[in-house]
């Protein structure tokens, strides 16, 4: 290449380094990857490290601290796929820095996450305690909200109990027909060629239908067992035996063949029905730190108030928020009484205003006697204080969910099964809290 009189900085890709470079110098100061590395160095990872037994011999595994840093950073930036993490260790500087130029393949990354999923989810509590020490959790006001997250399963792989019964009858009839045809063919061949055939071959069409029938039968029995368990919980002891003999699942009760723990749910944002789980978050108002999180199979949020408050108290050593705001999906008289018993000033919507409908005027004077629990709550939310307090919910929980789903792109679980997705949700939420610490310039080096 002919060069003129232009002046440029030196550029020589073939130039060798005279001194070993520092990996940290590859990143700008105060980069998120460096922050994640420093935080993980402060965490107690003994549960993960102690899993490994060096006495077994063989090739040494990748260091679990390094693997934890890779996974947490990946979830922070919305790259949880093990294949994308593997690729990033080659072509992304932050990943190369965290991996110290090591390259675990996607199978290794996926297996590390599978083995240590529970231990990784427990880091949520450690990070939450760091948020407390940093002053990011005040518990003056906590908002509870839920969001539907797609399961790692297609809704087209689900079948209703009613359809299972019809399909079972159809498949049994088809299997009987195919068996009769096979016997007729065998008899004709024996007559024509003699008895030389083994006779244990099954037509592929028959094998397919038998496998499908087995799957449907297993799913149908699982739905029936769920219905029996619900009946046991709902009926007095004396009536349980009788109730179980009569109980049947609802005709529209569904089970998914790919992830049986997932359910068909209506997404509040898109209004579409998806195969999903219901992710719950309790968010502190001060800095939008998630103080409790969990996943449920229930489409409805009404049953989640008590479990989430109990998780919150465990996470925060028995502390409870002074106030809580919840949308109308959580309303029930029982939830109002439960929160009152916990000493929490609750603001739960009792209904929704229609689009364009003006809110009712603020009440005046003393609270009338004889109001129901729901009427008292509705009146409370119409007061000036009630409106201002409940309005905080949209500034607390909804932005936290938006940051997870929109900014980081987490809209579908990678894992399957309720226990696994609950752990994965905790990892998502703990990385949300890590990002809050990073945003507010918390210094791991200064932490005790």
C-alpha positions in Angstrom: 0.0 0.0 0.0 1.4 3.4 -1.0 1.4 5.9 1.8 1.5 9.7 1.2 2.4 12.4 3.6 -0.5 11.6 6.1 0.5 11.0 9.7 -1.2 8.2 11.7 -0.6 6.5 15.0 1.5 3.3 14.7 -0.6 0.3 13.6 1.1 -3.1 13.3 -1.1 -6.1 13.9 1.9 -8.5 13.8 3.7 -6.7 16.6 4.4 -8.9 19.6 3.9 -7.6 23.1 7.2 -7.0 24.9 5.6 -7.3 28.3 2.6 -9.5 29.3 -0.5 -7.2 29.0 -3.0 -6.9 31.9 -6.4 -8.2 31.0 -8.1 -5.5 33.1 -6.5 -2.9 30.8 -8.6 -4.2 27.9 -11.7 -2.7 29.5 -12.5 0.9 30.3 -12.5 1.9 33.9 -15.6 1.0 35.9 -16.8 -1.5 33.3 -19.7 -3.8 34.3 -17.6 -6.9 33.8 -14.9 -5.6 36.2 -17.7 -4.8 38.7 -19.2 -8.3 38.4 -15.8 -9.8 38.9 -15.1 -7.8 42.0 -18.5 -8.6 43.5 -18.2 -12.4 42.9 -14.8 -12.3 44.6 -16.7 -11.1 47.7 -19.4 -13.8 47.6 -19.4 -17.1 49.4 -19.2 -19.7 46.7 -18.2 -22.6 49.0 -21.4 -24.6 48.2 -20.3 -24.6 44.5 -16.5 -25.0 45.1 -17.0 -27.9 47.6 -18.9 -29.9 45.0 -15.6 -30.7 43.3 -13.4 -33.6 44.6 -9.8 -33.2 43.4 -9.0 -36.8 44.6 -10.9 -38.2 41.6 -8.2 -37.4 39.2 -8.7 -36.7 35.5 -8.7 -33.3 33.8 -9.2 -30.4 36.2 -12.5 -28.5 35.7 -12.8 -24.8 34.9 -12.6 -22.7 38.0 -16.1 -22.3 39.5 -15.5 -18.7 40.3 -14.7 -17.9 36.7 -17.8 -19.9 35.5 -20.0 -18.0 38.0 -18.7 -14.7 36.8 -19.4 -15.6 33.2 -23.0 -16.7 33.9 -23.9 -13.7 36.1 -22.4 -11.2 33.6 -24.2 -13.0 30.8 -27.6 -12.7 32.6 -26.9 -9.1 33.4 -26.6 -8.2 29.7 -29.3 -10.5 28.4 -27.1 -13.3 27.0 -28.1 -16.4 29.0 -27.7 -18.9 26.2 -24.7 -21.2 26.8 -23.9 -21.2 23.0 -23.8 -17.4 23.0 -21.7 -17.4 26.1 -19.2 -19.8 24.5 -19.1 -17.6 21.3 -18.6 -14.5 23.5 -15.5 -15.9 25.2 -13.9 -15.7 21.7 -15.2 -12.5 20.3 -16.3 -10.3 23.2 -13.6 -8.5 25.3 -15.6 -8.5 28.6 -16.2 -12.2 28.4 -12.5 -12.8 27.5 -11.4 -10.8 30.4 -13.7 -12.7 32.8 -12.6 -16.0 31.4 -9.0 -15.0 31.4 -8.7 -16.2 27.8 -10.1 -19.6 28.6 -12.9 -21.1 26.4 -15.4 -23.4 28.1 -17.7 -24.9 25.5 -21.5 -24.6 25.7 -22.0 -28.1 27.0 -19.6 -27.3 29.9 -21.4 -24.0 30.6 -24.8 -25.6 30.4 -23.8 -28.5 32.7 -22.3 -26.1 35.2 -25.6 -24.2 35.4 -27.5 -27.4 35.7 -25.4 -28.9 38.5 -25.2 -25.6 40.5 -28.6 -24.1 39.6 -29.9 -24.1 43.2 -26.6 -22.8 44.6 -26.5 -20.0 42.0 -30.1 -19.0 42.9 -29.1 -18.7 46.5 -26.7 -16.0 45.6 -29.9 -13.8 45.4 -29.8 -13.6 49.2 -26.2 -12.6 49.3 -26.6 -9.8 46.7 -29.8 -8.6 48.5 -27.7 -8.3 51.7 -25.1 -6.3 49.8 -27.9 -4.0 48.6 -29.0 -3.5 52.3 -25.5 -2.7 53.3 -25.3 -0.2 50.5 -28.4 1.6 51.7 -30.5 0.6 48.7 -33.3 -1.1 50.7 -35.4 1.0 53.0 -38.7 -1.1 53.3 -40.8 2.1 53.5 -42.9 1.0 50.6 -42.8 -2.3 48.6 -44.8 -3.0 45.5 -45.8 -6.6 44.5 -46.4 -7.4 40.9 -46.4 -10.4 38.6 -45.6 -11.0 34.9 -46.1 -13.9 32.6 -42.9 -15.3 31.2 -43.0 -17.8 28.4 -42.1 -21.4 29.2 -39.6 -23.4 27.2 -42.5 -25.2 25.6 -45.0 -24.5 22.8 -48.7 -24.1 23.6 -49.4 -26.3 20.6 -47.8 -29.2 22.6 -50.6 -28.9 25.2 -53.8 -30.9 25.3 -57.0 -30.6 27.4 -58.3 -33.4 29.6 -61.5 -33.7 27.4 -59.4 -33.9 24.2 -57.1 -36.5 25.9 -60.1 -38.8 26.5 -61.3 -38.5 22.9 -57.8 -38.9 21.5 -57.2 -42.0 23.7 -60.3 -43.7 22.3 -59.2 -42.8 18.7 -55.7 -44.1 19.2 -56.9 -47.3 20.8 -59.2 -47.9 17.8 -56.4 -47.2 15.4 -54.0 -49.5 17.3 -56.6 -52.3 17.2 -57.1 -51.8 13.5 -53.3 -51.8 12.8 -52.8 -54.9 14.9 -55.6 -56.7 13.0 -54.0 -55.7 9.7 -50.6 -56.9 10.9 -52.0 -60.2 12.0 -53.8 -60.6 8.7 -50.6 -59.9 6.8 -48.6 -62.3 8.9 -51.2 -65.0 8.4 -51.2 -64.5 4.6 -47.3 -64.5 4.5 -47.2 -67.7 6.6 -49.6 -69.4 4.2 -47.6 -68.2 1.2 -44.0 -68.5 2.4 -44.2 -70.7 5.5 -43.5 -69.9 9.1 -40.0 -68.3 8.8 -40.7 -64.8 10.0 -39.8 -63.7 13.6 -43.2 -62.2 14.1 -42.0 -59.5 16.6 -41.7 -56.7 14.1 -44.1 -53.8 14.6 -45.0 -51.4 11.8 -43.6 -47.9 12.4 -47.1 -46.5 12.2 -48.2 -48.8 15.1 -45.1 -48.0 17.2 -45.8 -44.2 16.7 -49.4 -44.5 17.9 -48.5 -46.7 20.8 -45.9 -44.2 22.0 -48.4 -41.3 21.5 -51.1 -43.2 23.4 -48.6 -43.8 26.3 -47.8 -40.1 26.5 -51.4 -39.1 26.5 -52.3 -41.7 29.1 -49.5 -40.5 31.4 -50.7 -36.9 31.0 -54.3 -37.8 31.6 -53.3 -39.7 34.8 -51.2 -36.8 36.0 -54.2 -34.4 35.6 -56.4 -36.8 37.5 -53.9 -37.0 40.3 -53.7 -33.2 40.5 -57.5 -33.1 40.7 -57.5 -35.6 43.5 -54.8 -33.6 45.4 -56.9 -30.5 45.1 -59.9 -32.4 46.4 -58.0 -33.7 49.4 -56.9 -30.1 50.3 -60.4 -28.7 49.9 -62.5 -31.4 51.6 -62.8 -32.2 55.4 -61.1 -35.5 56.4 -64.4 -37.5 56.7 -65.3 -36.6 53.1 -61.9 -37.1 51.5 -62.3 -40.7 50.5 -65.8 -40.1 49.0 -64.6 -36.9 47.2 -61.6 -38.7 45.7 -63.7 -41.5 44.2 -65.9 -38.9 42.4 -63.4 -36.3 41.4 -62.4 -35.7 37.8 -60.4 -32.9 36.2 -62.2 -30.1 34.5 -62.7 -30.8 30.8 -60.6 -27.8 29.8 -57.7 -28.6 32.3 -54.6 -28.8 30.2 -51.2 -30.5 30.4 -48.2 -29.7 28.2 -46.1 -32.6 27.0 -42.8 -30.6 26.8 -43.0 -28.9 30.2 -45.9 -30.3 32.2 -45.4 -27.8 35.0 -46.1 -24.8 32.7 -49.7 -23.5 32.0 -51.6 -21.7 29.4 -51.8 -18.1 30.6 -53.0 -14.8 29.3 -50.3 -12.2 28.9 -51.5 -8.9 30.3 -49.4 -6.8 27.9 -50.1 -8.6 24.6 -53.5 -10.1 25.6 -52.4 -13.3 23.9 -52.5 -16.8 25.5 -49.1 -18.3 26.0 -47.5 -21.4 27.5 -46.0 -19.7 30.5 -45.2 -19.3 34.2 -46.1 -16.4 36.5 -43.0 -14.6 37.7 -43.5 -12.6 41.0 -41.4 -9.8 42.3 -41.6 -7.7 45.5 -39.7 -4.4 44.8 -38.5 -1.8 47.3 -39.5 1.7 46.4 -36.2 3.4 47.2 -34.0 2.1 44.4 -36.2 -0.6 42.7 -34.3 -3.4 44.4 -36.1 -6.8 44.2 -36.4 -8.0 47.8 -38.3 -11.2 47.1 -39.0 -13.2 43.9 -40.6 -16.5 42.9 -42.5 -18.4 40.2 -45.9 -19.9 40.3 -48.1 -22.1 38.0 -51.1 -20.1 39.0 -52.5 -17.7 36.4 -54.2 -15.7 39.1 -52.2 -13.6 41.6 -54.6 -13.8 44.5 -52.8 -16.7 46.1 -49.3 -15.1 46.0 -49.6 -12.4 48.7 -48.8 -14.6 51.7 -46.0 -16.6 50.0 -44.3 -13.5 48.7 -44.5 -11.7 52.1 -43.1 -14.7 53.8 -40.2 -14.9 51.3 -39.6 -11.2 51.9 -39.4 -11.7 55.7 -37.0 -14.6 55.4 -34.8 -12.7 53.0 -34.7 -9.6 55.3 -34.3 -11.4 58.6 -37.9 -11.0 59.7 -38.3 -7.3 58.6 -41.6 -6.3 56.9 -42.3 -3.2 54.8 -44.4 -0.4 56.3 -46.6 -0.1 53.2 -47.4 -2.3 50.2 -49.2 -1.6 47.0 -50.8 -4.3 44.8 -53.0 -4.2 41.7 -56.5 -5.6 41.6 -55.3 -9.0 40.6 -54.2 -9.5 44.2 -57.4 -8.4 45.9 -59.2 -10.6 48.3 -60.6 -10.0 51.8 -58.3 -12.6 53.1 -55.2 -10.8 51.7 -56.3 -7.5 53.2 -56.7 -9.2 56.6 -53.4 -11.0 56.3 -51.5 -7.8 55.5 -53.2 -6.0 58.4 -52.2 -8.9 60.7 -48.6 -8.4 59.5 -48.7 -4.8 60.5 -48.5 -3.7 56.8 -50.4 -0.7 55.6 -51.9 -2.2 52.4 -53.2 -0.4 49.2 -54.8 -3.0 47.0 -56.9 -2.0 44.0 -60.4 -3.5 44.1 -61.2 -3.0 40.5 -60.2 -1.2 37.3 -61.5 2.0 35.8 -62.6 1.8 32.2 -60.6 3.6 29.6 -61.3 7.3 29.7 -63.4 6.9 32.9 -62.8 9.6 35.5 -61.9 8.4 39.0 -64.6 8.9 41.6 -64.3 11.9 43.9 -62.2 11.7 47.1 -64.4 10.8 50.1 -64.9 13.2 52.9 -65.8 12.9 56.6 -65.7 9.8 58.8 -65.7 6.3 57.5 -69.3 5.1 57.4 -70.2 2.2 59.6 -71.1 -1.2 58.1 -68.8 -1.1 55.1 -67.4 -4.4 53.9 -63.7 -5.0 53.8 -63.7 -4.4 50.0 -65.7 -1.2 50.4 -63.3 0.1 53.0 -60.3 -0.6 50.8 -62.0 1.1 47.8 -62.7 4.1 49.9 -59.1 4.2 51.2 -57.8 4.2 47.7 -60.1 7.1 46.7 -58.6 9.4 49.4 -55.8 11.8 48.4 -53.3 9.8 50.4 -54.5 6.6 49.0 -54.2 7.8 45.4 -50.7 9.1 45.9 -49.6 6.0 47.7 -51.1 3.5 45.2 -49.7 5.6 42.3 -46.2 4.6 43.5 -46.8 1.1 42.3 -46.3 2.1 38.6 -43.0 3.7 39.6 -41.7 0.7 41.5 -42.6 -2.8 40.3 -43.5 -2.1 36.7 -40.2 -0.5 35.8 -38.3 -3.4 37.4 -40.2 -5.9 35.2 -39.7 -3.6 32.2 -36.0 -3.6 32.8 -35.9 -7.4 32.9 -38.1 -8.0 29.9 -37.4 -5.0 27.7 -33.9 -3.8 28.4 -32.4 -7.3 29.0 -34.8 -9.2 26.7 -35.7 -11.9 29.1 -39.1 -13.1 27.8 -38.7 -16.9 27.9 -37.2 -19.3 30.4 -34.3 -21.5 29.2 -35.1 -24.3 31.7 -38.1 -26.5 32.2 -39.9 -27.6 35.4 -41.3 -25.4 38.2 -38.3 -25.9 40.5 -35.8 -25.0 37.7 -37.6 -21.9 36.4 -38.0 -20.7 40.0 -34.2 -20.9 40.4 -33.7 -19.3 37.0 -36.0 -16.4 37.9 -34.0 -15.8 41.1 -30.8 -15.6 39.0 -32.5 -13.0 36.7 -33.6 -11.0 39.8 -30.3 -11.2 41.5 -28.6 -9.8 38.4 -31.2 -7.0 38.3 -30.0 -6.2 41.9 -26.4 -6.4 40.8 -27.1 -3.8 38.1 -28.7 -1.6 40.7 -25.5 -1.8 42.8 -23.5 -1.0 39.7 -25.7 1.9 38.7 -25.3 3.5 42.1 -21.5 3.1 42.0 -21.3 0.7 45.0 -17.6 -0.3 45.5 -17.1 -4.0 46.3 -13.5 -3.1 47.4 -14.9 -1.0 50.2 -17.3 -3.6 51.5 -16.6 -5.4 54.7 
